[in-house]
């Protein structure tokens, strides 16, 4: 948790944003941000008094672009704009995600590009600091900005909509009143400033990436434990091999596995095999692109949060306002679609390692990892569960950014469907976590059957965490519940903190490793 967060001078990374949402963090604008917001607002007010058409200031939106507003109706139109575009449907984002979405829009408005009234931004900051969190439905944005979902934030700002406060879901006006706040009066362009953002997508993306970061830490440690359970040849991670073809982040990934396996018995003598099955040999070639794809997604989201994506964009230094399409987010959509596909490769290798560990011909261990043999099923039946999970992971990797339906009289004829790419990746995480939990349980059993050799420090930590909840399989028993127990272990904060220590010095994304 972060006690104080100043916005405006330096980009704020996703780790800080997630941490700031977790508790009673208080935010404030820097002096430079205050000056930017005031300067850009002065430009808006000058245009509001003039005759030059400016999109969303004195014109309608979308297909109503040709409609001109007179000066007397500009403020009323901003309220009408929010209410008429509050179109989100379906289950709400969680309160934690909603808090991050509000924070993301505040950070964006602090860049000055929206020309927002300082009083409106002050009201949003007060909402965040007092714990008023707008309720945002999860569906209704196609990624060409999040207008229809961001409207649910704007609705609370003007005393409509719904919000959480003090653990209760309340009408927006009641939530503001309970927090000692009042609804904010909008001026020219303020409504569009609240709506024209990708903060809804970015806030959700930050949470999904944080969850995936924890899963990647658990998955990497599990893969290392599988190497020890299989008695695999660790020479495949030799730095000279990675440098010979430094593709797709594999140099970094090979270094990660060398660090994870340092001190393991695998380095004590000759290996069982010169070459193991590919699912063991290509770990750096798989994890390298996965980590690279993760970084690409995180960087795209971080950039979007910390820059001005408004349309039209206020250029205070030039005292002008220009139409733009900077709200369009195919960079994020493509990054999340690519990351989802990369996770399929990780999942495919995980299930193959699980199968290989159960194959006596390949592992040199008892069939199905059953110490009693005979008709014992051991872990073999779990292969069906793993196959199901793998199929679900592949299904959720189907790209969502490939197609769009023209809307608003076909004026808006392209959409990246960014929110759907993020939601789809989020829906991969549960089956992926369950699949890796099966591998972790299988790897721990293989280590036991191999006589509990000396493990590396991080894999020993993981092994101990598993055995603290799930005993070694000595005879056939119900293994599905055991997988669920390990899935819970995979999200244990103390375990993840201990494992993160193994990533120090590897220049990983701050979401993946402590600085």
N, C-alpha and C positions, 0 to 999 in steps of 0.2 A: 504494500500500500504506500502511496505517496501522500504526504500531508499537504504540501503546497505545490502547485504547478503554474508556472508563468508561461503565458502564450504570447507569441508574437515575434521573438527575436531569432530563435533557432527551430529547425524542424523537430517535431516530437515523434519519436519512434513508436512502433506498435507495442513494444514491451511497456513503455511509459503509459501509453493510452490505456492498455488493459489494466495495469496496476492502479491507475488513477480512478478507474471505475469501480474498484473493488471495495472501497470504503468511503470515509467522509472527507475525501480530498477536496480542498478548496482551490479554485482556479482564479486567476486574475490576468488582465492584459498588461503587457509591458508598455512602457511609455511610448516606444516606437509604434507599437500596434495601435495605441490610442490615437496617435497622430495620424497614422494611415487611415484609420476609420473616419476620423473627422475630415480629413482632406478629401477623401472619396465622396463623403456625404455632401460636401459643399458643391462638388461637380454635379451630383444628382439634382440638388435643389436649383442650381442654375438652369439645367436643362428643363426641369419641371415648369419653370416660368417662361420658357421659350416655345417656339413653334416647330422646331425640328422633330420629326417623328423618331421616337426611340422605342424599340421593342419592349413591351411589358411595362413601360413607364407611361406612355400616353397612347399606346395602341393595344389592341386585343392580342391574344396569344394564338399560336398555331394557325388554324384555318381562319381565325378572326383577325389576322394580322392587319387587314385593310381598315378595320374599324378604329376611328380616332376618338380619343377621350378629351373632354375639355378639362381645364385645370381644376374646376370645382369638384370633379368626380374622381380625381386620381386616388385619394386616400380610400374612398369607399370601394373602389375597384380592387384594391389590394386585399381587403377582407373578402369580397366576393370571389376573388381568385383562389384564395385558400379554401373556402368552404366548398366551392364547386369542384375542386380537384382533390378532395379528401376521399379517395377511391379505394383505399386498401381493404382487402378482405381476408378472411380466414383467421387461423390462430395467431395470436400476438407473438412478436419477438419477446424473449424473456426481459424482465426488468433490467438485468445486467447489460444485455445487448442494447436495450433502449437508452440506457445511460451513456453508453459509449457512442451511440448514434448522435445523441444531443451534443456530446463533447466534440465529436468530429465536425459537426456543423459550426460550432463556435470557433474551432480552430480555423476552418475555412473562411468564415466571415471576418476573422481578425486579419486576413491578408489584405483586405481593403477593396477587393475587386467587385464586391456586390454593391457598394455604396449604401450599406445598411445604416439606418439611423442609430446613433450611439445608444439612445434609450432602449431600442429594441434589443441590441446586443447585450446591454447591461441587464435587461430583464431575463434573457436566456442564461446568462452567467449566474444570476441570482437563483433561477430555477435549479441549476446544477448544484450550486453550493448549499441550497436548502433541502435538496433531495427530492425535488419534484421531477418525475421521469415520465415523459409522454409515452402513451401506449401506441405502438406502431404495429399494424397488422403485417403479416409476413409476405403477402402476395399483392401485386398490383403495379410493379415497376418492370419496365423492359430494358432498363440499363441505359437509356438515352437521357441521363439524369434520372433522379428518383422523385420527380415532382409529386406523383400521386401518393407516395408513402411519406415523403418529407412534409406533405400537407398536414399529416397527423401531429407532427411537432408544431408546425405553425398554428394549428387549431388550438393547442393548449396555450400558446403564447398570447392569443387573443381571447382566451377564456372559453373556448369550446373544446370538443374532443374529450378524451379521457386521459388520466394520469395516475401513476402510483405515488402515494405519499404515506410515509410512516406505515408501510405494510398494507395499505388499503388501496383498492382500485376505485377512483372517484371521478365524477365529472370534472373536466378541466378547471372550471371556475372555482369549484369547491376545493380542489387540491391546491390551487394558488392561494386561496383564502386561508386554508389550514396552515400553510407555510408562511403566512404573513405577507403575501405578495398580491399584487393587483395585475389584472390583464393589461397588456401593453397596447397603446394606440399606434396604428401604423400610419406612416406617411408614404409619399410617392416611392414606388419601386420596392418597398419593404417586403411586401408579400412575395414578390418574385425572388427577392434575396433569400427568403426563408425556404423557398421551394426548389430553386434551381441548384441542385447539389446532388452528389453521389454519396452523401454521408450515410445514408441508410445501408447501401451496399458495403461501404467501407467499414462501418461499425460492425456489421455482421461478419465481414471478412476477417477483421482483427481477432474476433473471438474464435472463429473456425481455425485460423492459423495458429493461435495459441494452443488450442486443443490438439491440433496435428503435431505441433512441436513436441508436446509431451509424449504423444504416441510414437514419434520417430525416435525419441530417446529410448523408450521402452523397446521398440522394435530393433534398434541397433544393438542394444545389450543382449536381447534375445538371440539375435543372429550370432553374436559372439559366443554365447552359451551353447548354441547348436554346433558351432565349430568344435568346441571342446567335447561335447557329447559324441560327436562323430569321429573324434580324433583326426581332424582334418589337417592338411598341410598348410601351415601359416605362411610359407614362403611366397604364396601368391600375392601377399601384401608388401613385398619387398619394394622399397622406395625406388630402386633402379628400374623396376618393371613399370611402375606408374609414370615415371618421368620419360621413359622411352616413347610413350604415347599418351601425353597429358590431356586426354579428351574428357569432356563432360564432367569435370569436377572430380575425376577419379584420383588425382594426386591427393586432394584433401580427404577423400573418403578412405583411401588406403592408409593415410596417416592416422585417421580416426580409428580404424580397426587395429593398427599396430599399437596404438595407445590403449585401446580397450583390452587387448590380449597380453599386454606387458606383464611378465611374471607368470604366465600360464605354463603348465606342463607341456604344452604343444611345442615349446621351444627347447625342451630338455634333450631330445634325442632325435633319432631318425623317425620320419613319418610313416604311417601305414601305407601311404600311396604317393606316387609321384604326382598324379593328377586325380583330384576328387571330382565328383559330379559337378556340373556347371553351377547349380544353385549355391554351392559352397565357394566355387572358384571366382564367380563374377560379382561378388558382393560390392567391391569398390566400383565396378562398372555400372552397377544398378544404383547404389546409394549416391554416387557422384551426381548423376542426372537428377535424382530425386531431390537432393539438397539444393542443386542449382535451380530446379523448378520452384522449389519452396522460396528461395531467395528472390527469384524473379517476381513471384506473386506478392511477396512481402514488400518488395521495393515499389511495385506498381501501386499498391494500396497506400503505402506511406507517402508517396509523391502526391497522390490524389488528395489525401487529407490535408497536406501542408501547402497546397497551392490554390490559386484562384481559378475555379472552373465555371465561373458565373457567365450567364448570357442574358443581356449584354454585359460586357466587361467594362468597368470603370477604370480608366487610366488617369489617375489623379495628376501625375506629373505633366501630362499633356492636356489636361482638362478636357478630356473627350470620353465618349462612350461608344464602343464598337460592338457589333454583333459578332458572336463567335460560336463555335461548336465544341468548346473545350470540355463541356459536360459529358461528352460521349466517351464511353469507357471500354472500347474493345481490347485495349492493352490489358486490363484486369481480367476481362472475360476469357481471352485467349490464354492468359497465364493460368487461370484456374482450370480451364479445360485441359491444358497440358499437364498440370500437376495431377489431376485426376487420372490421366492416362499413365503417368509415371508411377503412381501408387499401384496400378495394376501389375506392373513389372515387379514391384516389391512384393505384392501379394502372391504372384505366381511363384517366385523364388521361395517364399516362406512355405507354401504348401508342399513344394517339391522337397525341401529340406525335411519337413515333417514325415513325408512318405519314405524318404531315404533312411531316416533314422529308424524306422520300423522294419526296414528290409534287412533281414539277417545276412543276406548275400553281400550287401554293400557296406553295412555298418559293422559287421563282425560281432553284433550283439544278439541276444535272444530274439526270436521272431516276435514281431509286434511289441517288442520291449516288455514281454511278459516273462517274469522270472520262473513261472511254474510250467510253461510250455503246454504240450498236449493240446486239448481243445480250447485252451484259453484264448479269448479274443484280444486281451491286452488293450492296446490303444487303437487297434485296427478299425473298429466301428466309427471312431472319430473322423476317419478319412471322409466319410459321407458328409458329416457336418462341415468339414473344411471345404469340401467341394461345393456345397451350397453357398457358403460364405464367399468363396472365390467368385462364383457366378454373380452374386449380388454386387460385389465390388466392381466387376466388369460392367454390369448393367449401368451402374452409376457413373461410369467413365464415358458414356456416350456423350459426345460434345453437344452443348446446348447453345453455342454461339453461332451456329451455322445458318439459322433461318430467322426471318422476321416478317411480320405482316404489316403493310403500310397502314397508318392510322392518321386521324385528323385531316380528312380530305386528301390523303396520300402525301401531304406535305412532309410528315415524319415517316419516311419510307425506308429507314434502316435502323435496326436496333441490335445491340450485341447480347442482350439478355444476360447481362452481368449478374443480377441477383440470382438467377436460376443456376448459373455455373457455380456460384458460391454455395447455394443450398444443396446442390447435387454432390459437391465435394463433402459437405458436412454429413450427408447421408451415407457416404462411404466409410466414415470413421468407425462406426459401431461394428459393422462386419469385419473391418480390417483389424480392429482391436481384438475381437473374438478370435480371428484367425491367428493372430500373433500369440494370443494366450494359449492356443492349442500347441503351437510350436514351442512356446516356453515350457509348458508342462511336459511335452515329449522330450525336450532337451534336458530338463532336470532329471527325468527318469533315465535317460541315456548316461548321464554323468554318474548316477548311482550304480548302474549296471557295469560301468567301466571301473568301478572301485573307488569312486570319489577322489580322482586325482587332484593335484594342486591347480586351482583355478586362478584366473587373474582377479585383481581386487574388485572391479565392477561386476564381473560375472559371479563372483562369490557373494556379493551383496544381493544380486538378483536371485541367485539360487537360495540363499537363506530366507529371503522374503517369501519365495514360493513355498519352501518347506515349512515355514511358520504357519501356513494356512492349509496346505495340501500335502498330505504324507505320500511317501513313495508307494507306488502300486505294487502290492505283494500278491494279490489275487484279484480276479475280476470284480469290479464294483462300478457304481454309477459315476461316469466320468464327465457327463454334461455339467452337473453342479460344480465340479472341480474347475472346469473352464470358466464358469461365471465367477468363482472366487478369484482366479488369477486375473480376470478382466478387471475386477475391483482393485487388485494389487497394482495393476498397470496405471491406475489413476491416483495412487497414494502419494501425497505430497512429499512425505519424508523420503520415500524411495526415490522419487524423481529428483529431489534435491541432491541426494547422495550420488546418483548416477550422473547428474550434470557435472559434477566435479571432474569426471573423466573426459569432458569435452573442453576443459580449459586449455587455452593457448592454440586452439584450432581455427580461430577466426570464423566461427560460425555465427549465424544470425543471432542477435540478442534474445530472440524468442526461444532459440534452441539451447543456448548456453549462457551461464552467468558471465558477465564482463570480467 
